[in-house]
Protein backbone atom coordinates (compact mmCIF):
# COMPACT_ATOMS: atom_id res chain seq x y z
CA UNK A 1 0.00 0.00 0.00
CA UNK A 2 1.23 3.45 -0.86
CA UNK A 3 0.93 5.17 2.53
CA UNK A 4 4.28 6.85 3.06
CA UNK A 5 5.08 10.45 2.11
CA UNK A 6 8.30 11.06 0.19
CA UNK A 7 9.67 13.99 -1.80
CA UNK A 8 12.21 13.98 -4.59
CA UNK A 9 14.71 16.82 -4.92
CA UNK A 10 17.56 17.52 -7.29
CA UNK A 11 20.70 19.59 -6.75
CA UNK A 12 21.47 22.12 -9.46
CA UNK A 13 24.22 24.70 -9.75
CA UNK A 14 23.28 28.35 -10.01
CA UNK A 15 25.34 31.50 -9.95
CA UNK A 16 25.26 33.70 -6.87
CA UNK A 17 23.98 37.14 -7.87
CA UNK A 18 26.24 38.98 -5.43
CA UNK A 19 29.59 37.18 -5.64
CA UNK A 20 29.25 35.37 -8.97
CA UNK A 21 30.28 32.05 -7.39
CA UNK A 22 28.56 28.81 -8.30
CA UNK A 23 26.38 27.46 -5.50
CA UNK A 24 24.51 24.18 -5.20
CA UNK A 25 20.77 24.59 -4.71
CA UNK A 26 18.45 21.73 -3.78
CA UNK A 27 14.87 22.04 -5.02
CA UNK A 28 11.93 19.66 -4.65
CA UNK A 29 10.72 18.67 -8.09
CA UNK A 30 8.27 15.83 -7.31
CA UNK A 31 6.01 14.86 -4.42
CA UNK A 32 4.03 11.72 -5.25
CA UNK A 33 0.70 11.19 -3.51
CA UNK A 34 1.98 8.07 -1.78
CA UNK A 35 4.82 5.59 -1.65
CA UNK A 36 5.69 2.23 -0.20
CA UNK A 37 9.02 2.28 1.62
CA UNK A 38 10.87 -0.76 2.96
CA UNK A 39 14.09 -0.73 4.95
CA UNK A 40 16.51 -3.31 3.58
CA UNK A 41 19.25 -4.98 5.60
CA UNK A 42 22.68 -4.68 3.97
CA UNK A 43 24.18 -7.93 2.72
CA UNK A 44 27.33 -9.46 4.20
CA UNK A 45 29.30 -8.28 1.13
CA UNK A 46 28.29 -4.66 1.74
CA UNK A 47 29.26 -4.92 5.40
CA UNK A 48 32.68 -6.40 4.51
CA UNK A 49 33.46 -3.73 1.89
CA UNK A 50 32.47 -0.58 3.75
CA UNK A 51 33.82 1.00 6.88
CA UNK A 52 30.55 2.82 7.51
CA UNK A 53 27.29 1.00 6.87
CA UNK A 54 24.64 2.87 4.94
CA UNK A 55 20.94 2.43 5.50
CA UNK A 56 19.29 0.95 2.43
CA UNK A 57 15.66 1.50 1.46
CA UNK A 58 13.44 0.49 -1.41
CA UNK A 59 10.84 3.03 -2.55
CA UNK A 60 7.89 2.06 -4.74
CA UNK A 61 5.79 4.80 -6.36
CA UNK A 62 3.30 5.00 -9.20
CA UNK A 63 4.84 5.58 -12.62
CA UNK A 64 4.50 9.12 -13.94
CA UNK A 65 5.80 9.52 -17.52
CA UNK A 66 6.18 13.29 -17.04
CA UNK A 67 8.74 12.91 -14.22
CA UNK A 68 12.23 11.55 -14.83
CA UNK A 69 13.99 10.19 -11.75
CA UNK A 70 17.76 9.83 -12.17
CA UNK A 71 20.60 8.38 -10.12
CA UNK A 72 21.78 10.85 -7.51
CA UNK A 73 18.41 12.49 -6.86
CA UNK A 74 17.62 13.02 -3.19
CA UNK A 75 14.67 11.26 -1.54
CA UNK A 76 13.36 12.72 1.72
CA UNK A 77 11.51 10.24 3.94
CA UNK A 78 10.63 10.71 7.62
CA UNK A 79 13.23 13.45 8.02
CA UNK A 80 16.07 11.45 6.47
CA UNK A 81 17.70 12.13 3.11
CA UNK A 82 18.57 9.26 0.80
CA UNK A 83 20.43 9.13 -2.51
CA UNK A 84 18.47 7.47 -5.31
CA UNK A 85 20.18 4.55 -6.98
CA UNK A 86 18.96 2.28 -9.78
CA UNK A 87 15.39 3.39 -10.57
CA UNK A 88 13.51 0.59 -12.33
CA UNK A 89 10.16 0.79 -14.15
CA UNK A 90 8.06 -2.39 -14.17
CA UNK A 91 7.03 -4.06 -17.44
CA UNK A 92 3.48 -2.64 -17.37
CA UNK A 93 4.69 0.91 -16.59
CA UNK A 94 2.55 1.15 -13.48
CA UNK A 95 5.20 1.41 -10.76
CA UNK A 96 8.79 2.58 -10.29
CA UNK A 97 11.02 0.85 -7.76
CA UNK A 98 14.02 2.82 -6.53
CA UNK A 99 16.76 1.63 -4.25
CA UNK A 100 18.34 4.37 -2.16
CA UNK A 101 21.05 4.65 0.46
CA UNK A 102 21.95 7.01 3.27
CA UNK A 103 24.49 7.26 6.02
CA UNK A 104 22.41 7.24 9.17
CA UNK A 105 24.34 7.59 12.37
CA UNK A 106 21.42 6.97 14.68
CA UNK A 107 18.69 4.44 15.22
CA UNK A 108 16.22 7.14 16.26
CA UNK A 109 12.95 6.68 14.35
CA UNK A 110 10.61 9.08 16.17
CA UNK A 111 10.38 11.58 13.31
Beta strands, then each sheet from edge to edge (+ up, - down):
strand 1: 6-15
strand 2: 22-30
strand 3: 36-40
strand 4: 55-62
strand 5: 74-77
strand 6: 80-89
strand 7: 95-102
sheet 1: 2+ 1- 5+ 6- 7+ 4- 3+
end
